[in-house]
């Protein structure tokens, strides 16, 4: 079953918010404490969220590409 576009957009925004929050946290961590190990953990979270966002964008692209094919199939079934 296809996911709705709004659900995919929501799923893209979530990792973007996490990326933004963690980027700010990483910056503050390095500025205030200089804790490189903690900053690396934060940056790993950012990388994972970027990968998730990329996956969601691919799902959206695939979903949009499938729509014309699905419409063609429906038209053929109606004929």
Jmol script that loads the backbone (N, CA, C; Angstrom):
load data "model"
ATOM      1  N   UNK A   1       0.839  -1.185   0.000  1.00  0.00           N
ATOM      2  CA  UNK A   1       0.000   0.000   0.000  1.00  0.00           C
ATOM      3  C   UNK A   1       0.886   1.251   0.000  1.00  0.00           C
ATOM      4  N   UNK A   2       0.540   2.183  -0.855  1.00  0.00           N
ATOM      5  CA  UNK A   2       1.319   3.414  -0.944  1.00  0.00           C
ATOM      6  C   UNK A   2       1.079   4.296   0.266  1.00  0.00           C
ATOM      7  N   UNK A   3       2.133   4.948   0.662  1.00  0.00           N
ATOM      8  CA  UNK A   3       2.005   5.917   1.750  1.00  0.00           C
ATOM      9  C   UNK A   3       1.591   7.244   1.143  1.00  0.00           C
ATOM     10  N   UNK A   4       0.860   8.007   1.890  1.00  0.00           N
ATOM     11  CA  UNK A   4       0.441   9.309   1.386  1.00  0.00           C
ATOM     12  C   UNK A   4       1.633  10.258   1.343  1.00  0.00           C
ATOM     13  N   UNK A   5       1.550  11.225   0.451  1.00  0.00           N
ATOM     14  CA  UNK A   5       2.620  12.210   0.316  1.00  0.00           C
ATOM     15  C   UNK A   5       2.814  12.977   1.616  1.00  0.00           C
ATOM     16  N   UNK A   6       1.718  13.321   2.277  1.00  0.00           N
ATOM     17  CA  UNK A   6       1.852  14.070   3.528  1.00  0.00           C
ATOM     18  C   UNK A   6       2.563  13.244   4.602  1.00  0.00           C
ATOM     19  N   UNK A   7       2.331  11.938   4.619  1.00  0.00           N
ATOM     20  CA  UNK A   7       3.029  11.084   5.586  1.00  0.00           C
ATOM     21  C   UNK A   7       4.522  11.042   5.284  1.00  0.00           C
ATOM     22  N   UNK A   8       4.873  10.972   3.999  1.00  0.00           N
ATOM     23  CA  UNK A   8       6.288  10.974   3.629  1.00  0.00           C
ATOM     24  C   UNK A   8       6.944  12.309   3.961  1.00  0.00           C
ATOM     25  N   UNK A   9       6.238  13.410   3.717  1.00  0.00           N
ATOM     26  CA  UNK A   9       6.782  14.728   4.054  1.00  0.00           C
ATOM     27  C   UNK A   9       7.018  14.821   5.556  1.00  0.00           C
ATOM     28  N   UNK A  10       6.080  14.329   6.336  1.00  0.00           N
ATOM     29  CA  UNK A  10       6.231  14.303   7.798  1.00  0.00           C
ATOM     30  C   UNK A  10       7.461  13.485   8.181  1.00  0.00           C
ATOM     31  N   UNK A  11       7.639  12.335   7.514  1.00  0.00           N
ATOM     32  CA  UNK A  11       8.775  11.473   7.823  1.00  0.00           C
ATOM     33  C   UNK A  11      10.103  12.085   7.403  1.00  0.00           C
ATOM     34  N   UNK A  12      10.079  13.022   6.463  1.00  0.00           N
ATOM     35  CA  UNK A  12      11.298  13.723   6.065  1.00  0.00           C
ATOM     36  C   UNK A  12      11.599  14.849   7.052  1.00  0.00           C
ATOM     37  N   UNK A  13      10.556  15.524   7.499  1.00  0.00           N
ATOM     38  CA  UNK A  13      10.764  16.636   8.436  1.00  0.00           C
ATOM     39  C   UNK A  13      11.334  16.163   9.770  1.00  0.00           C
ATOM     40  N   UNK A  14      10.916  15.004  10.245  1.00  0.00           N
ATOM     41  CA  UNK A  14      11.401  14.510  11.534  1.00  0.00           C
ATOM     42  C   UNK A  14      12.920  14.393  11.571  1.00  0.00           C
ATOM     43  N   UNK A  15      13.552  13.705  10.599  1.00  0.00           N
ATOM     44  CA  UNK A  15      15.016  13.651  10.661  1.00  0.00           C
ATOM     45  C   UNK A  15      15.669  15.018  10.459  1.00  0.00           C
ATOM     46  N   UNK A  16      15.051  15.892   9.660  1.00  0.00           N
ATOM     47  CA  UNK A  16      15.621  17.228   9.485  1.00  0.00           C
ATOM     48  C   UNK A  16      15.627  17.994  10.810  1.00  0.00           C
ATOM     49  N   UNK A  17      14.563  17.858  11.584  1.00  0.00           N
ATOM     50  CA  UNK A  17      14.522  18.497  12.902  1.00  0.00           C
ATOM     51  C   UNK A  17      15.597  17.920  13.818  1.00  0.00           C
ATOM     52  N   UNK A  18      15.754  16.600  13.783  1.00  0.00           N
ATOM     53  CA  UNK A  18      16.772  15.953  14.611  1.00  0.00           C
ATOM     54  C   UNK A  18      18.167  16.416  14.201  1.00  0.00           C
ATOM     55  N   UNK A  19      18.398  16.545  12.898  1.00  0.00           N
ATOM     56  CA  UNK A  19      19.689  17.022  12.399  1.00  0.00           C
ATOM     57  C   UNK A  19      19.962  18.428  12.918  1.00  0.00           C
ATOM     58  N   UNK A  20      18.975  19.295  12.814  1.00  0.00           N
ATOM     59  CA  UNK A  20      19.136  20.682  13.254  1.00  0.00           C
ATOM     60  C   UNK A  20      19.451  20.759  14.745  1.00  0.00           C
ATOM     61  N   UNK A  21      18.697  20.042  15.546  1.00  0.00           N
ATOM     62  CA  UNK A  21      18.896  20.048  16.997  1.00  0.00           C
ATOM     63  C   UNK A  21      20.279  19.505  17.352  1.00  0.00           C
ATOM     64  N   UNK A  22      20.672  18.403  16.719  1.00  0.00           N
ATOM     65  CA  UNK A  22      21.964  17.798  17.040  1.00  0.00           C
ATOM     66  C   UNK A  22      23.132  18.626  16.532  1.00  0.00           C
ATOM     67  N   UNK A  23      22.967  19.327  15.424  1.00  0.00           N
ATOM     68  CA  UNK A  23      24.031  20.211  14.950  1.00  0.00           C
ATOM     69  C   UNK A  23      24.278  21.320  15.971  1.00  0.00           C
ATOM     70  N   UNK A  24      23.195  21.888  16.469  1.00  0.00           N
ATOM     71  CA  UNK A  24      23.327  22.939  17.490  1.00  0.00           C
ATOM     72  C   UNK A  24      23.953  22.366  18.773  1.00  0.00           C
ATOM     73  N   UNK A  25      23.509  21.166  19.160  1.00  0.00           N
ATOM     74  CA  UNK A  25      24.054  20.529  20.350  1.00  0.00           C
ATOM     75  C   UNK A  25      25.546  20.228  20.183  1.00  0.00           C
ATOM     76  N   UNK A  26      25.933  19.740  19.001  1.00  0.00           N
ATOM     77  CA  UNK A  26      27.342  19.459  18.736  1.00  0.00           C
ATOM     78  C   UNK A  26      28.179  20.711  18.812  1.00  0.00           C
ATOM     79  N   UNK A  27      27.669  21.785  18.236  1.00  0.00           N
ATOM     80  CA  UNK A  27      28.369  23.068  18.279  1.00  0.00           C
ATOM     81  C   UNK A  27      28.555  23.536  19.718  1.00  0.00           C
ATOM     82  N   UNK A  28      27.480  23.508  20.490  1.00  0.00           N
ATOM     83  CA  UNK A  28      27.545  23.936  21.894  1.00  0.00           C
ATOM     84  C   UNK A  28      28.467  23.039  22.718  1.00  0.00           C
ATOM     85  N   UNK A  29      28.411  21.733  22.453  1.00  0.00           N
ATOM     86  CA  UNK A  29      29.258  20.790  23.183  1.00  0.00           C
ATOM     87  C   UNK A  29      30.732  21.122  22.973  1.00  0.00           C
ATOM     88  N   UNK A  30      31.088  21.365  21.725  1.00  0.00           N
ATOM     89  CA  UNK A  30      32.493  21.690  21.449  1.00  0.00           C
ATOM     90  C   UNK A  30      32.883  23.057  22.000  1.00  0.00           C
ATOM     91  N   UNK A  31      31.980  24.042  21.895  1.00  0.00           N
ATOM     92  CA  UNK A  31      32.287  25.385  22.393  1.00  0.00           C
ATOM     93  C   UNK A  31      32.401  25.415  23.910  1.00  0.00           C
ATOM     94  N   UNK A  32      31.473  24.745  24.588  1.00  0.00           N
ATOM     95  CA  UNK A  32      31.409  24.855  26.054  1.00  0.00           C
ATOM     96  C   UNK A  32      32.331  23.877  26.766  1.00  0.00           C
ATOM     97  N   UNK A  33      32.417  22.632  26.246  1.00  0.00           N
ATOM     98  CA  UNK A  33      33.164  21.614  26.987  1.00  0.00           C
ATOM     99  C   UNK A  33      34.383  21.079  26.245  1.00  0.00           C
ATOM    100  N   UNK A  34      34.379  21.215  24.935  1.00  0.00           N
ATOM    101  CA  UNK A  34      35.474  20.641  24.154  1.00  0.00           C
ATOM    102  C   UNK A  34      35.467  19.123  24.156  1.00  0.00           C
ATOM    103  N   UNK A  35      34.367  18.511  24.561  1.00  0.00           N
ATOM    104  CA  UNK A  35      34.247  17.050  24.655  1.00  0.00           C
ATOM    105  C   UNK A  35      34.092  16.457  23.256  1.00  0.00           C
ATOM    106  N   UNK A  36      35.213  16.058  22.674  1.00  0.00           N
ATOM    107  CA  UNK A  36      35.229  15.543  21.307  1.00  0.00           C
ATOM    108  C   UNK A  36      34.470  14.224  21.202  1.00  0.00           C
ATOM    109  N   UNK A  37      34.604  13.359  22.197  1.00  0.00           N
ATOM    110  CA  UNK A  37      33.910  12.065  22.156  1.00  0.00           C
ATOM    111  C   UNK A  37      32.393  12.265  22.111  1.00  0.00           C
ATOM    112  N   UNK A  38      31.889  13.180  22.912  1.00  0.00           N
ATOM    113  CA  UNK A  38      30.453  13.476  22.909  1.00  0.00           C
ATOM    114  C   UNK A  38      30.036  14.082  21.572  1.00  0.00           C
ATOM    115  N   UNK A  39      30.868  14.965  21.044  1.00  0.00           N
ATOM    116  CA  UNK A  39      30.567  15.591  19.750  1.00  0.00           C
ATOM    117  C   UNK A  39      30.516  14.536  18.648  1.00  0.00           C
ATOM    118  N   UNK A  40      31.416  13.571  18.688  1.00  0.00           N
ATOM    119  CA  UNK A  40      31.418  12.502  17.682  1.00  0.00           C
ATOM    120  C   UNK A  40      30.121  11.706  17.743  1.00  0.00           C
ATOM    121  N   UNK A  41      29.628  11.412  18.952  1.00  0.00           N
ATOM    122  CA  UNK A  41      28.340  10.715  19.094  1.00  0.00           C
ATOM    123  C   UNK A  41      27.215  11.534  18.461  1.00  0.00           C
ATOM    124  N   UNK A  42      27.238  12.818  18.709  1.00  0.00           N
ATOM    125  CA  UNK A  42      26.220  13.710  18.151  1.00  0.00           C
ATOM    126  C   UNK A  42      26.305  13.718  16.633  1.00  0.00           C
ATOM    127  N   UNK A  43      27.526  13.793  16.094  1.00  0.00           N
ATOM    128  CA  UNK A  43      27.699  13.807  14.645  1.00  0.00           C
ATOM    129  C   UNK A  43      27.275  12.478  14.019  1.00  0.00           C
ATOM    130  N   UNK A  44      27.468  11.383  14.731  1.00  0.00           N
ATOM    131  CA  UNK A  44      26.997  10.082  14.237  1.00  0.00           C
ATOM    132  C   UNK A  44      25.472  10.053  14.148  1.00  0.00           C
ATOM    133  N   UNK A  45      24.807  10.696  15.097  1.00  0.00           N
ATOM    134  CA  UNK A  45      23.349  10.821  15.037  1.00  0.00           C
ATOM    135  C   UNK A  45      22.934  11.629  13.816  1.00  0.00           C
ATOM    136  N   UNK A  46      23.649  12.708  13.560  1.00  0.00           N
ATOM    137  CA  UNK A  46      23.354  13.550  12.393  1.00  0.00           C
ATOM    138  C   UNK A  46      23.517  12.734  11.108  1.00  0.00           C
ATOM    139  N   UNK A  47      24.587  11.967  11.004  1.00  0.00           N
ATOM    140  CA  UNK A  47      24.818  11.142   9.813  1.00  0.00           C
ATOM    141  C   UNK A  47      23.690  10.135   9.627  1.00  0.00           C
ATOM    142  N   UNK A  48      23.286   9.466  10.701  1.00  0.00           N
ATOM    143  CA  UNK A  48      22.201   8.478  10.624  1.00  0.00           C
ATOM    144  C   UNK A  48      20.898   9.137  10.174  1.00  0.00           C
ATOM    145  N   UNK A  49      20.617  10.320  10.689  1.00  0.00           N
ATOM    146  CA  UNK A  49      19.391  11.022  10.316  1.00  0.00           C
ATOM    147  C   UNK A  49      19.442  11.496   8.864  1.00  0.00           C
ATOM    148  N   UNK A  50      20.614  11.877   8.390  1.00  0.00           N
ATOM    149  CA  UNK A  50      20.766  12.242   6.973  1.00  0.00           C
ATOM    150  C   UNK A  50      20.476  11.034   6.086  1.00  0.00           C
ATOM    151  N   UNK A  51      20.975   9.884   6.479  1.00  0.00           N
ATOM    152  CA  UNK A  51      20.717   8.659   5.719  1.00  0.00           C
ATOM    153  C   UNK A  51      19.231   8.318   5.718  1.00  0.00           C
ATOM    154  N   UNK A  52      18.569   8.487   6.861  1.00  0.00           N
ATOM    155  CA  UNK A  52      17.135   8.236   6.943  1.00  0.00           C
ATOM    156  C   UNK A  52      16.365   9.200   6.047  1.00  0.00           C
ATOM    157  N   UNK A  53      16.763  10.449   6.073  1.00  0.00           N
ATOM    158  CA  UNK A  53      16.117  11.459   5.244  1.00  0.00           C
ATOM    159  C   UNK A  53      16.286  11.109   3.762  1.00  0.00           C
ATOM    160  N   UNK A  54      17.461  10.695   3.380  1.00  0.00           N
ATOM    161  CA  UNK A  54      17.724  10.299   2.002  1.00  0.00           C
ATOM    162  C   UNK A  54      16.830   9.126   1.596  1.00  0.00           C
ATOM    163  N   UNK A  55      16.678   8.169   2.499  1.00  0.00           N
ATOM    164  CA  UNK A  55      15.806   7.015   2.233  1.00  0.00           C
ATOM    165  C   UNK A  55      14.365   7.472   2.020  1.00  0.00           C
ATOM    166  N   UNK A  56      13.894   8.380   2.850  1.00  0.00           N
ATOM    167  CA  UNK A  56      12.517   8.873   2.732  1.00  0.00           C
ATOM    168  C   UNK A  56      12.309   9.636   1.425  1.00  0.00           C
ATOM    169  N   UNK A  57      13.307  10.407   1.022  1.00  0.00           N
ATOM    170  CA  UNK A  57      13.205  11.146  -0.239  1.00  0.00           C
ATOM    171  C   UNK A  57      13.143  10.165  -1.415  1.00  0.00           C
ATOM    172  N   UNK A  58      13.931   9.096  -1.348  1.00  0.00           N
ATOM    173  CA  UNK A  58      13.878   8.071  -2.391  1.00  0.00           C
ATOM    174  C   UNK A  58      12.501   7.422  -2.434  1.00  0.00           C
ATOM    175  N   UNK A  59      11.923   7.151  -1.267  1.00  0.00           N
ATOM    176  CA  UNK A  59      10.571   6.579  -1.214  1.00  0.00           C
ATOM    177  C   UNK A  59       9.561   7.523  -1.854  1.00  0.00           C
ATOM    178  N   UNK A  60       9.704   8.811  -1.569  1.00  0.00           N
ATOM    179  CA  UNK A  60       8.802   9.803  -2.147  1.00  0.00           C
ATOM    180  C   UNK A  60       8.963   9.840  -3.662  1.00  0.00           C
ATOM    181  N   UNK A  61      10.202   9.857  -4.133  1.00  0.00           N
ATOM    182  CA  UNK A  61      10.475   9.862  -5.572  1.00  0.00           C
ATOM    183  C   UNK A  61       9.866   8.633  -6.238  1.00  0.00           C
ATOM    184  N   UNK A  62      10.081   7.467  -5.630  1.00  0.00           N
ATOM    185  CA  UNK A  62       9.535   6.229  -6.180  1.00  0.00           C
ATOM    186  C   UNK A  62       8.013   6.258  -6.203  1.00  0.00           C
ATOM    187  N   UNK A  63       7.448   6.792  -5.159  1.00  0.00           N
ATOM    188  CA  UNK A  63       5.994   6.894  -5.076  1.00  0.00           C
ATOM    189  C   UNK A  63       5.446   7.792  -6.172  1.00  0.00           C
ATOM    190  N   UNK A  64       6.104   8.905  -6.404  1.00  0.00           N
ATOM    191  CA  UNK A  64       5.656   9.842  -7.431  1.00  0.00           C
ATOM    192  C   UNK A  64       5.851   9.270  -8.829  1.00  0.00           C
ATOM    193  N   UNK A  65       6.909   8.505  -9.020  1.00  0.00           N
ATOM    194  CA  UNK A  65       7.155   7.892 -10.324  1.00  0.00           C
ATOM    195  C   UNK A  65       6.153   6.783 -10.608  1.00  0.00           C
ATOM    196  N   UNK A  66       5.679   6.097  -9.579  1.00  0.00           N
ATOM    197  CA  UNK A  66       4.738   5.002  -9.750  1.00  0.00           C
ATOM    198  C   UNK A  66       3.328   5.491 -10.059  1.00  0.00           C
ATOM    199  N   UNK A  67       3.011   6.719  -9.695  1.00  0.00           N
ATOM    200  CA  UNK A  67       1.647   7.218  -9.865  1.00  0.00           C
ATOM    201  C   UNK A  67       1.170   7.193 -11.315  1.00  0.00           C
ATOM    202  N   UNK A  68       1.929   7.678 -12.295  1.00  0.00           N
ATOM    203  CA  UNK A  68       1.443   7.619 -13.675  1.00  0.00           C
ATOM    204  C   UNK A  68       1.221   6.183 -14.152  1.00  0.00           C
ATOM    205  N   UNK A  69       2.086   5.267 -13.742  1.00  0.00           N
ATOM    206  CA  UNK A  69       1.927   3.869 -14.130  1.00  0.00           C
ATOM    207  C   UNK A  69       0.647   3.291 -13.541  1.00  0.00           C
ATOM    208  N   UNK A  70       0.367   3.644 -12.298  1.00  0.00           N
ATOM    209  CA  UNK A  70      -0.855   3.162 -11.654  1.00  0.00           C
ATOM    210  C   UNK A  70      -2.085   3.729 -12.349  1.00  0.00           C
ATOM    211  N   UNK A  71      -2.034   5.000 -12.748  1.00  0.00           N
ATOM    212  CA  UNK A  71      -3.157   5.610 -13.455  1.00  0.00           C
ATOM    213  C   UNK A  71      -3.381   4.932 -14.796  1.00  0.00           C
ATOM    214  N   UNK A  72      -2.322   4.589 -15.505  1.00  0.00           N
ATOM    215  CA  UNK A  72      -2.430   3.898 -16.792  1.00  0.00           C
ATOM    216  C   UNK A  72      -3.081   2.529 -16.617  1.00  0.00           C
ATOM    217  N   UNK A  73      -2.678   1.810 -15.570  1.00  0.00           N
ATOM    218  CA  UNK A  73      -3.272   0.523 -15.295  1.00  0.00           C
ATOM    219  C   UNK A  73      -4.764   0.637 -14.996  1.00  0.00           C
ATOM    220  N   UNK A  74      -5.139   1.639 -14.230  1.00  0.00           N
ATOM    221  CA  UNK A  74      -6.552   1.838 -13.917  1.00  0.00           C
ATOM    222  C   UNK A  74      -7.355   2.135 -15.184  1.00  0.00           C
ATOM    223  N   UNK A  75      -6.818   2.960 -16.057  1.00  0.00           N
ATOM    224  CA  UNK A  75      -7.506   3.275 -17.308  1.00  0.00           C
ATOM    225  C   UNK A  75      -7.688   2.043 -18.158  1.00  0.00           C
ATOM    226  N   UNK A  76      -6.655   1.191 -18.236  1.00  0.00           N
ATOM    227  CA  UNK A  76      -6.735  -0.039 -19.023  1.00  0.00           C
ATOM    228  C   UNK A  76      -7.764  -0.991 -18.445  1.00  0.00           C
ATOM    229  N   UNK A  77      -7.861  -1.050 -17.113  1.00  0.00           N
ATOM    230  CA  UNK A  77      -8.832  -1.940 -16.479  1.00  0.00           C
ATOM    231  C   UNK A  77     -10.257  -1.483 -16.743  1.00  0.00           C
ATOM    232  N   UNK A  78     -10.464  -0.180 -16.828  1.00  0.00           N
ATOM    233  CA  UNK A  78     -11.790   0.374 -17.052  1.00  0.00           C
ATOM    234  C   UNK A  78     -12.249   0.162 -18.501  1.00  0.00           C
ATOM    235  N   UNK A  79     -11.313   0.022 -19.433  1.00  0.00           N
ATOM    236  CA  UNK A  79     -11.658  -0.117 -20.857  1.00  0.00           C
ATOM    237  C   UNK A  79     -12.191  -1.483 -21.197  1.00  0.00           C
TER     238      UNK A  79
END
end "model"
wireframe off; spacefill off
backbone 0.3
color backbone group
